[in-house]
Amino acid sequence: MESLRHGHDVLSRDSNLSRSIDDVQRTIDILSEARRNIAAGSSTFMLLHVCRADDKPGMIAPHSNSIHLVKLQNPVKQSFDQLNSDLKDVYTGLGRFQKILDRNFKAMPLPTSNYDALSSHPNLINRAIAMHLLREGQFSVASTFLAEAASNPPKAVPTPGTPNPYDASDQELDISALSSESLQRQFADMYHILHEMRNQHNLLPAIEWARAHSVSLEARGSNLEFELGRLQFVWLFLGGASGDTSDGLQRALEYARKEFAGFQGRYLREIKQLCGAMAYQSNLESSPYRRIFHNDSAWEEVANSFTREFCSLLGLSADSPLYIAATAGAIALPTLLKLASIMKEKKTEWTTQNELPVEIPLPPSYHFHSIFVCPVSKEQTTEQNPPMMMPCYHVIAQESLMRLSKGSRFKCPYCPGESHPREAKKVYL
């Protein structure tokens, strides 16, 4: 990647369009000057023609205009030649950078499969796209997408393993609800609050929203309302918008007296730390409270917390499911490409769509629920093949249980205990 970064720097420095833009501007200036001179010559001729009635029309202006046009030829030609020379350098730089890209990103065919599970759920895909656009604040694009999806409803294509695909009019997906003004207004409010928080360091809109939804946030065990109040206290303590710390202590103290009384039950220790920091106002850098008052990531952390709670109250995840799915797919793509090449060499096929044939390492943030792999069959359990716990507390997949027991008492594959299949209990993860 170092060669790619170096090539990009060279392209930005030597092969940009700044010189070409300057050449175009010089050509425009030359032509504009010539136009003004021609217009001035025509005006002079008309004035002389009025004053001297015996002059023949067109004696002065055509001769003057011809001189201006002759003088214009060489500068314009030189300007165009210079422009073409600069553009040639740009194209040369682009070609050189294209070769670097080709060396670093070799073209490889994408893996194909006849088992496309998502083709049976077109409404689900459309809903994910529309919701992603709404979450990103692209309301006009989302409205256009929803209108076109409604006028041309997608048709579900049945694939192996999904004999009953969703109908395009399935009410469970309720795509039409995404175009409601209420939902768009809520996302617009969220982006307004985030803009004020991140760009203006204005926490008041977020604090008002948290106060209006305090009951729901309290029921979820959320700390958002206090986090916003604590950051507002720190912001005032450090001088607020002006940065003047001379009256910051007094303003922060007044805010604490007014707002922190309702938080003493759950956050008394944190409130004591904030109040204790007042004694170190003159030497806050060396105080035990430096981490609270000089945290560079505090604003971004509170913004992420606000986004998470806002989406949770709407019944949504903090991150876009479409973004997560696309990112996870990009992480898995190299492994799948390698797998496709191996299967092509061995002339085998991957025929299951409920699980991948190989393990895909994903970051911890992409682990949303626990999974269970049967120690007997080495397969991941599914809703159709759930994990089953025997009386000895060992767990195997249901298919393995039925295969080992054959409908009668059997011995546990991991201990001497014996049991009957009906004694096993389904495990919910």
VEXSE-446010 format. One record per residue (C-alpha): x, y, z; residue in one letter. Coordinates in steps of 0.2 Angstrom, whole numbers, padded with zeros to 4 digits, always signed. Layout:
REM VEXSE-446010
XYZa;...
REM end
This chain:
REM VEXSE-446010
+0000+0000+0000m;+0015+0012+0002e;+0017+0012-0017s;-0001+0016-0019l;+0000+0030-0006r;+0016+0037-0015h;+0007+0036-0032g;-0008+0046-0026h;+0003+0059-0018d;+0013+0061-0035v;-0004+0062-0044l;-0011+0075-0033s;+0005+0086-0034r;+0010+0085-0052d;-0005+0080-0062s;-0019+0090-0055n;-0030+0102-0065l;-0024+0118-0057s;-0012+0123-0071r;-0026+0119-0084s;-0038+0129-0075i;-0026+0144-0075d;-0023+0141-0094d;-0042+0142-0097v;-0044+0157-0087q;-0030+0166-0096r;-0038+0162-0113t;-0055+0169-0106i;-0046+0185-0101d;-0038+0187-0118i;-0054+0185-0127l;-0063+0196-0115s;-0050+0210-0118e;-0052+0208-0136a;-0071+0209-0135r;-0069+0225-0125r;-0057+0233-0138n;-0068+0228-0152i;-0083+0236-0143a;-0074+0252-0140a;-0068+0253-0158g;-0086+0251-0164s;-0092+0265-0152s;-0079+0277-0158t;-0083+0274-0176f;-0102+0277-0173m;-0098+0293-0164l;-0087+0299-0179l;-0100+0294-0191h;-0113+0305-0183v;-0101+0320-0181c;-0095+0319-0200r;-0109+0315-0212a;-0098+0314-0227d;-0088+0298-0220d;-0092+0282-0228k;-0100+0269-0217p;-0088+0256-0211g;-0071+0265-0215m;-0064+0264-0197i;-0073+0250-0187a;-0069+0236-0199p;-0051+0240-0201h;-0049+0242-0182s;-0058+0225-0178n;-0047+0216-0191s;-0031+0222-0182i;-0038+0216-0165h;-0042+0199-0172l;-0025+0197-0180v;-0017+0202-0164k;-0028+0189-0155l;-0022+0174-0166q;-0005+0170-0158n;-0010+0173-0140p;-0025+0161-0141v;-0015+0148-0151k;-0001+0148-0138q;-0014+0147-0124s;-0022+0132-0132f;-0005+0124-0135d;-0001+0126-0116q;-0018+0119-0111l;-0015+0104-0122n;+0002+0102-0115s;-0004+0103-0097d;-0018+0091-0100l;-0006+0078-0108k;+0004+0079-0091d;-0013+0075-0082v;-0017+0060-0093y;+0001+0054-0091t;-0001+0055-0072g;-0018+0046-0073l;-0011+0032-0083g;+0004+0030-0072r;-0008+0029-0057f;-0019+0017-0066q;-0005+0005-0068k;-0001+0006-0049i;-0019+0002-0045l;-0019-0013-0057d;-0004-0020-0048r;-0011-0018-0031n;-0029-0023-0035f;-0029-0037-0047k;-0045-0040-0055a;-0053-0056-0048m;-0070-0063-0053p;-0083-0062-0039l;-0090-0078-0032p;-0106-0084-0040t;-0119-0096-0033s;-0136-0102-0039n;-0142-0102-0021y;-0147-0084-0019d;-0157-0083-0003a;-0160-0064-0004l;-0169-0066-0021s;-0184-0073-0011s;-0185-0057-0001h;-0185-0042-0012p;-0196-0032+0000n;-0183-0035+0013l;-0169-0028+0002i;-0179-0013-0003n;-0183-0009+0016r;-0165-0011+0021a;-0160+0002+0007i;-0174+0014+0011a;-0170+0013+0029m;-0151+0016+0026h;-0155+0032+0016l;-0167+0038+0029l;-0154+0035+0043r;-0141+0044+0032e;-0152+0059+0031g;-0155+0057+0012q;-0173+0060+0013f;-0177+0066-0005s;-0167+0051-0012v;-0177+0039+0000a;-0193+0046-0005s;-0189+0044-0024t;-0183+0026-0020f;-0199+0022-0011l;-0210+0029-0024a;-0202+0019-0038e;-0202+0003-0027a;-0221+0006-0025a;-0224+0009-0043s;-0214-0006-0049n;-0216-0019-0035p;-0202-0032-0035p;-0206-0050-0039k;-0200-0063-0027a;-0190-0077-0036v;-0191-0094-0026p;-0174-0103-0024t;-0169-0120-0017p;-0173-0120+0002g;-0185-0106+0001t;-0201-0113-0007p;-0212-0099+0000n;-0205-0082-0004p;-0212-0067+0003y;-0226-0059-0008d;-0222-0041-0014a;-0237-0035-0005s;-0232-0043+0012d;-0238-0032+0026q;-0225-0039+0038e;-0211-0028+0029l;-0223-0013+0028d;-0211-0003+0016i;-0224+0011+0014s;-0222+0015+0033a;-0204+0021+0029l;-0211+0036+0018s;-0221+0043+0033s;-0217+0061+0037e;-0216+0056+0056s;-0201+0045+0053l;-0192+0057+0042q;-0195+0071+0054r;-0188+0061+0068q;-0172+0057+0059f;-0171+0075+0054a;-0172+0080+0072d;-0158+0067+0076m;-0146+0075+0063y;-0150+0092+0069h;-0146+0088+0087i;-0130+0079+0081l;-0125+0094+0070h;-0127+0106+0085e;-0117+0094+0096m;-0102+0090+0085r;-0100+0106+0076n;-0107+0119+0088q;-0103+0110+0105h;-0121+0115+0109n;-0129+0101+0120l;-0145+0110+0124l;-0156+0102+0110p;-0149+0085+0115a;-0153+0088+0134i;-0170+0094+0129e;-0173+0078+0119w;-0166+0067+0133a;-0177+0076+0146r;-0193+0073+0135a;-0189+0054+0134h;-0182+0052+0152s;-0195+0039+0157v;-0191+0028+0142s;-0172+0030+0144l;-0173+0026+0163e;-0183+0011+0159a;-0169+0005+0147r;-0156+0009+0161g;-0148+0022+0150s;-0135+0035+0156n;-0137+0047+0142l;-0146+0061+0151e;-0133+0061+0165f;-0119+0060+0152e;-0126+0075+0143l;-0127+0085+0159g;-0110+0080+0165r;-0102+0086+0148l;-0112+0102+0149q;-0105+0105+0166f;-0087+0102+0160v;-0090+0113+0145w;-0096+0127+0156l;-0082+0124+0169f;-0069+0126+0155l;-0077+0143+0149g;-0091+0138+0137g;-0092+0145+0119a;-0080+0160+0124s;-0067+0149+0132g;-0066+0162+0146d;-0063+0152+0162t;-0064+0168+0174s;-0083+0165+0177d;-0083+0146+0171g;-0083+0140+0189l;-0098+0150+0195q;-0108+0145+0179r;-0104+0127+0181a;-0109+0128+0200l;-0126+0136+0196e;-0129+0123+0183y;-0125+0109+0195a;-0137+0116+0208r;-0151+0117+0196k;-0149+0101+0186e;-0140+0088+0196f;-0152+0086+0211a;-0162+0073+0201g;-0147+0062+0198f;-0141+0060+0216q;-0149+0043+0218g;-0139+0035+0204r;-0124+0046+0201y;-0119+0053+0218l;-0101+0047+0216r;-0099+0055+0199e;-0107+0072+0205i;-0095+0072+0220k;-0080+0070+0207q;-0087+0085+0197l;-0089+0096+0213c;-0072+0091+0220g;-0063+0096+0204a;-0068+0114+0208m;-0055+0115+0221a;-0042+0112+0207y;-0048+0125+0195q;-0031+0134+0195s;-0021+0117+0192n;-0033+0106+0183l;-0020+0098+0172e;-0011+0090+0187s;-0027+0086+0197s;-0035+0068+0199p;-0049+0074+0188y;-0039+0078+0173r;-0046+0064+0163r;-0064+0070+0166i;-0061+0088+0160f;-0048+0085+0146h;-0055+0070+0137n;-0053+0073+0118d;-0065+0060+0113s;-0079+0065+0126a;-0090+0074+0113w;-0089+0060+0100e;-0093+0047+0114e;-0108+0056+0119v;-0114+0059+0101a;-0112+0040+0098n;-0122+0036+0114s;-0135+0048+0109f;-0137+0040+0092t;-0138+0023+0100r;-0152+0028+0112e;-0161+0038+0099f;-0162+0023+0087c;-0166+0011+0101s;-0181+0021+0105l;-0187+0019+0087l;-0184+0000+0088g;-0168+0001+0077l;-0150-0003+0079s;-0137+0010+0082a;-0129+0006+0065d;-0137+0003+0048s;-0140-0015+0045p;-0136-0012+0026l;-0119-0005+0031y;-0115-0019+0043i;-0120-0032+0030a;-0110-0024+0016a;-0095-0022+0028t;-0096-0040+0034a;-0097-0046+0016g;-0082-0035+0011a;-0072-0043+0025i;-0078-0061+0020a;-0075-0058+0001l;-0056-0063+0001p;-0060-0079+0010t;-0074-0083-0002l;-0064-0080-0017l;-0051-0092-0011k;-0064-0105-0007l;-0072-0103-0025a;-0055-0106-0033s;-0052-0122-0022i;-0069-0128-0026m;-0067-0125-0045k;-0050-0135-0044e;-0058-0149-0035k;-0075-0148-0045k;-0085-0147-0029t;-0100-0135-0025e;-0106-0126-0010w;-0125-0131-0009t;-0130-0124+0008t;-0136-0106+0011q;-0140-0107+0030n;-0121-0106+0034e;-0104-0103+0026l;-0093-0118+0022p;-0078-0109+0031v;-0076-0099+0047e;-0076-0080+0043i;-0066-0070+0056p;-0076-0054+0060l;-0072-0040+0072p;-0080-0042+0090p;-0092-0027+0086s;-0100-0038+0073y;-0104-0052+0085h;-0122-0049+0089f;-0128-0066+0097h;-0121-0082+0103s;-0120-0097+0092i;-0118-0116+0095f;-0108-0128+0085v;-0113-0146+0088c;-0097-0156+0095p;-0103-0172+0086v;-0108-0166+0068s;-0097-0150+0069k;-0111-0140+0061e;-0119-0124+0067q;-0136-0126+0075t;-0151-0117+0067t;-0169-0115+0070e;-0173-0131+0061q;-0159-0140+0070n;-0158-0132+0087p;-0146-0137+0102p;-0153-0150+0114m;-0147-0152+0132m;-0147-0170+0139m;-0150-0174+0157p;-0131-0175+0159c;-0131-0157+0154y;-0121-0160+0138h;-0127-0151+0123v;-0128-0158+0105i;-0138-0153+0089a;-0156-0161+0087q;-0151-0170+0071e;-0136-0178+0080s;-0147-0183+0095l;-0160-0192+0084m;-0146-0200+0074r;-0137-0207+0090l;-0153-0212+0099s;-0163-0219+0084k;-0179-0216+0095g;-0173-0226+0110s;-0162-0224+0125r;-0144-0220+0121f;-0127-0216+0129k;-0121-0198+0129c;-0106-0197+0117p;-0096-0187+0131y;-0100-0196+0147c;-0107-0213+0153p;-0124-0206+0156g;-0139-0213+0147e;-0156-0205+0142s;-0171-0205+0131h;-0173-0192+0117p;-0189-0185+0125r;-0179-0181+0140e;-0168-0168+0131a;-0173-0150+0132k;-0171-0137+0119k;-0158-0123+0123v;-0162-0105+0118y;-0146-0094+0115l;
REM end
